[in-house]
Amino acid sequence: MPHIVYYAATSLDGRLAGPGDALAFLESLADPESYGADAFEPFFETVDAIVMGAKTFAVLQAAILAGDADGWPYGDRRTIVMTRKDRIAPMNGAEVEAFAGSPRELAEALDAAGSGRVWLAGGGRLAGGFFADDLVDEIVLTLVPTILGEGPALAEGSGIPLRDFGLKGATQGANSVALRYVRLR
């Protein structure tokens, strides 16, 4: 099976976005590249594929179409959108494919394709499914110093069993911290 890393930024109250999926809270991160190996660019260079939920893809797509983002940010990196639909709207410059199976089925397909390290990019409902199926090997969280009060949670779903993760490291940034946890098996 591939090594699956849930890499996300979250508010102090565990929200991936604010009301209406607003991501403005991320702008409060001062010098996000100060996290060394846990900064986005070094992390991104280590992954073979990206997995995201349909809602996360739709939010990203809307930001790009509205001009709030400068095009597809992940280059030609293989990106799988978990959806109940047979296909998704194409995105100019993106290598995006739809997958309608379970998290376990996707992990098995990624393994068969030779993916070694996979970024689980969210959202919270999808992450909850990967946690429920015991597929997450590592968690890297950047804690943003704000309280959102509402919005999508870091992990959502009923019946997510308690899993043991050990703190492997913490990197202090200018005004926040990146925490790295690894699965204890």
N, C-alpha and C positions, 0 to 999 in steps of 0.2 A: 504494500500500500504506500502511496505517497505520503510525505511528511506534510501535514496540513497545519498552516499557521494562521491563526485569527489575529490579524494586524488591524488595529482600529484606534481612533481617537475618541475619547468619551469625556463628557462633562463629569464633574465630581459626583453627581447623582446618577451616573450610569446611563446617560442618554447619548445616542449616536448623532442625533439632530434635534433641533428645537421644534416647536409647533410648526406645522406645515412643511416639515422636512428641511427647515432652515439650517444652513451650515455656517451662518455668520459667526457663531461662537468660535470657530476655528481661527478666525482672524486675530483672536486675542493671544495666540501662541507667539511668543517672542523667540525669534531665531530657532525655528524648528529643525534646522540642520545641525544644531549643537548636540544632538543625541548620538553622534558617532555611528556605530553599526546599526543602531535602532532608528536612525533617521530614515526617511522614506526612500531616498535614492539608493543608499547602500542595501537596504532591505529588498527593494524592487529588483535589483540586479541578481538576487539569489533565487528568484522564483521562476518556474517553468510555465506556470499557468495561473490564471485568476478565476475565481468562482464568486459570483455575486447573485443576489436575488433579483427578481424582475422589478421590484420597486426601487432598489438601489440603482439599477440600470436606467429606469425611467427618470429618476431624479438627476442622474448624471447627463442623460440625453437632453433633458429639458434645459439644464444649465448651459450645455453646449449650444443648443439651438437659440437660446436667449442671448448668447454672446457673453455669458458670465464665466465661461471657461474657454480656453484657447484650443478647441478641437479635442479629438480623442487623446487622452493623456497617456495611454498605455502602449502606444506604437503597435507593433505587430505581435505583441505577446498574446498568446492564445487566451481568450476570455470566454468563459462559459456562463450563460445566464440561466439560472434554474427558474423554470416557468411551467405553468400547466398548459401553455399553448405549444403548438407544433413549431412555431417560428416566431421571431421577433423582428421588429423594424430594423432595416439595415442602418448602419452608422458609417458615414464616410470615413475611410482611413482606419477602420477597426476590423480586427479579426474576431468577430463575435458569433457564437453559436448558441442555440437554445438547447436545453436539456430538460426533459419532462419526467425523469425518474426520481428515485429517492437519493438522499445524500450518500448512502452506502453504494448504490448502483453507480453513481457518478465517481466515487472514489475508486471503485473497481475498474471503471472505464479509463480513468486517468492513469491508474497503475498499468493497465494493459497497453496504454499509449506511451509508457515510459516516462511519465511526469514524476520527477523526484521530489520537488518542493512546490507546494501550491499555496497561494494566498487566498484565504477565505476573507473576502472584502466586505461581507455583510449582505444584508442587514441582519437585524436582531432575530427575526423569525427564522431565517436560513441558518444562522449560527446556532440557534436553539436545536434545530434538526441535526446538525453535525455533532453537537454536544450529546444529544440524546442517543445517537448511534455510536458514540465513543470514537469519533474519528479525528478529533482535534488533538494534535501533538504538542502545540506550543501556542501561547498567547502573548502578544506584544501590545500593550495598551499605553497610549499617551494620555495622561490625565490633564485635561484642560481646566484651568482654574476658574470655573464658572458653574453656576447652578441653573439648569434650564427649567426644571419643574415638570415638564412634560415633553413628549416626543418619543420616538422609537427607542426601546431599551437595548442594552448591549446584547442580551440574549432573551428571547421570548419563547414561550411554549409551556405547556403543562407536562409534567412527568420527566423533566430534565433531571437525571440522577446526579447526585453529588459525585464529582470526580476529583481526584487528588492531583493538584498541580503544585509544584515547588517553585519558589522564587529563585530564579537563576541570576537575576541582576536588575539593578535600577540605575538609570542614567538621568542625572539632574540636568534639565535644560535651563534656559534663562528665567522662566517663570512656571515651569511645570516639570513633570517627571515621566519618563518612559519606563514601564515595568515589563520585565520578561519572565514569563512563567513556562515551565516545561512539565509535561505530563509525567507523573510518577506511575510507572507500570509494574 
